Amino acid sequence: MNRAQSGKLALAAGALALGLATMTGCGYINPQQTTHQYASSDGIRADVGPLQLRNMLIVSGGEDKPGRLLGAVYNSSSQDVKLTVNGAQGSRTQVAVKANSYTLLNDSADEAILSTSGGIAGSLVDLKVTEDGTDVTKTVRVPVLDGTLAEYKEYLPAGSEPITSGSPTPSPSATATGAGH
């Protein structure tokens, strides 16, 4: 290899390195979304002592109706713990979580029902959550949803069916009759 060829090879390698650095440099300038933790679903996330609450929300038919707490509770400690949730007007529920395990509140075996949801669909309500093993307490704002979305309808607690209006919506064919006569 002569001197001219090695110079061209070095120039090509340098151009390739500069091109790669330029193309990958956008990650240096722009913030990376994968470094930010957020709740990617309808519910919220919070940590209370060794408990990690994920995708927590309340499904209810109204402000003064019962509400079911949905989501997952992870216990990172080596002891069984109990999560106590206090809501509006003295409503309260407890969830037992085994050591180094989790409890899915979507399961019918572990229903967590509050006697009053404390908010209408679309609102955020304050819940005081306590991990009974260490008495760590935190207030979290949890969204309230109703049975309008099909995926939540089955989770409405008994006595919490949403209020529907008394007059049905007219069908498009009924309103279209008589047009042009």
C-alpha positions in Angstrom: 0.0 0.0 0.0 1.5 3.3 -1.0 1.4 6.6 0.8 -1.5 8.0 -1.3 -3.7 4.9 -0.7 -3.1 5.0 3.0 -3.9 8.7 3.1 -7.2 8.1 1.2 -8.0 5.2 3.6 -7.4 7.5 6.6 -9.5 10.2 5.1 -12.4 7.8 4.4 -12.2 6.4 8.0 -12.2 10.0 9.4 -15.2 10.9 7.3 -17.1 7.8 8.4 -16.3 8.5 12.0 -17.5 12.1 11.6 -20.7 11.0 9.9 -21.5 8.5 12.7 -20.8 11.0 15.4 -23.1 13.5 13.6 -25.9 11.0 13.2 -25.8 9.7 16.7 -25.2 13.2 18.2 -28.9 14.0 18.3 -29.2 11.9 21.5 -26.6 14.1 23.1 -28.6 17.3 22.3 -32.2 16.1 22.8 -33.5 14.6 26.0 -34.0 10.8 25.9 -37.6 9.8 26.6 -36.5 6.4 28.0 -34.8 8.1 30.9 -38.1 9.6 32.2 -40.5 7.4 34.2 -44.2 8.1 33.8 -47.5 6.4 34.0 -48.2 5.2 30.5 -51.8 4.1 31.1 -55.0 5.5 32.7 -53.8 5.1 36.3 -51.0 6.7 38.4 -47.8 5.4 39.9 -46.5 6.0 43.4 -44.1 4.4 45.9 -45.0 4.0 49.6 -42.2 2.5 51.6 -41.4 -0.9 50.1 -44.7 -0.8 48.1 -44.8 0.2 44.5 -48.3 1.2 43.3 -48.7 0.9 39.5 -51.6 2.0 37.2 -53.8 2.8 40.2 -57.3 4.2 39.5 -60.8 4.1 40.8 -63.8 2.8 38.8 -67.1 4.1 40.0 -70.5 5.2 38.7 -70.5 8.5 40.6 -69.2 10.7 43.3 -71.3 9.2 46.1 -71.2 5.7 44.8 -68.8 2.8 45.7 -65.5 2.8 43.8 -63.2 -0.1 43.1 -59.5 0.5 43.2 -57.7 -1.1 40.3 -54.0 -1.5 39.6 -51.0 -3.5 40.9 -49.2 -3.4 44.2 -45.6 -4.7 44.3 -43.9 -5.5 47.6 -40.1 -5.3 47.5 -39.6 -6.2 51.2 -38.9 -9.6 52.7 -42.1 -9.4 54.9 -45.8 -9.6 54.1 -47.4 -6.1 54.4 -50.8 -4.6 54.2 -51.6 -1.4 52.3 -54.4 0.7 53.8 -56.2 3.2 51.5 -58.3 5.9 53.0 -60.6 7.9 50.7 -63.5 10.3 50.8 -66.0 10.4 53.7 -64.2 7.8 55.7 -64.1 5.2 53.0 -61.4 2.6 53.5 -60.0 -0.6 52.1 -57.0 -2.8 52.8 -54.8 -4.9 50.5 -52.5 -7.7 51.7 -49.3 -8.2 49.6 -47.0 -11.1 50.2 -43.2 -10.6 50.6 -41.3 -10.1 47.4 -44.5 -10.5 45.4 -47.4 -8.5 44.0 -51.1 -8.3 44.1 -53.2 -7.4 41.1 -56.4 -5.6 42.1 -58.0 -6.4 38.8 -58.4 -10.0 40.0 -61.8 -10.8 41.5 -60.1 -12.5 44.4 -58.5 -9.3 45.6 -61.2 -6.6 45.2 -60.5 -3.4 46.9 -63.7 -1.5 47.3 -64.1 2.0 48.7 -67.6 2.8 50.1 -67.5 6.2 48.3 -65.3 7.1 45.3 -65.2 10.8 46.2 -65.2 12.0 42.6 -67.0 12.0 39.3 -65.6 10.3 36.2 -62.7 12.3 34.9 -61.7 13.8 38.2 -58.7 13.2 40.5 -59.3 12.3 44.1 -56.9 12.3 47.0 -56.3 9.0 48.7 -54.2 8.6 51.8 -52.2 5.4 51.4 -50.3 3.8 54.3 -48.0 0.8 54.4 -48.8 -0.8 57.7 -45.4 -2.4 58.3 -43.5 0.8 58.5 -46.4 3.3 58.9 -45.2 5.2 55.9 -48.1 7.4 54.7 -48.5 9.3 51.4 -51.3 11.2 49.8 -51.8 10.4 46.1 -54.2 11.9 43.5 -55.9 9.0 41.7 -58.1 9.3 38.6 -61.8 8.2 38.7 -63.2 6.4 35.6 -66.7 5.0 35.0 -68.1 2.2 32.9 -68.2 4.3 29.8 -65.1 2.5 28.5 -65.8 -1.2 27.9 -62.6 -2.4 29.5 -63.7 -0.9 32.9 -67.4 -1.7 32.8 -66.9 -5.2 34.4 -65.0 -3.6 37.3 -67.9 -1.3 38.5 -68.7 -2.4 42.0 -72.3 -3.4 42.9 -74.5 -0.4 43.5 -72.2 1.8 41.4 -73.8 1.7 38.0 -73.4 5.0 36.2 -76.3 7.4 36.0 -77.9 7.4 32.5 -80.2 10.1 31.1 -83.9 9.3 31.0 -84.4 10.0 27.3 -82.7 7.7 24.7 -80.7 9.2 21.9 -82.7 9.2 18.7 -81.4 6.9 16.0 -80.1 8.4 12.7 -82.8 6.7 10.7 -85.6 8.2 12.9 -84.3 11.8 12.5 -83.8 11.3 8.7 -87.4 10.4 8.0 -89.5 13.2 6.7 -86.5 14.9 5.2 -87.4 16.0 1.6 -91.1 15.5 2.1 
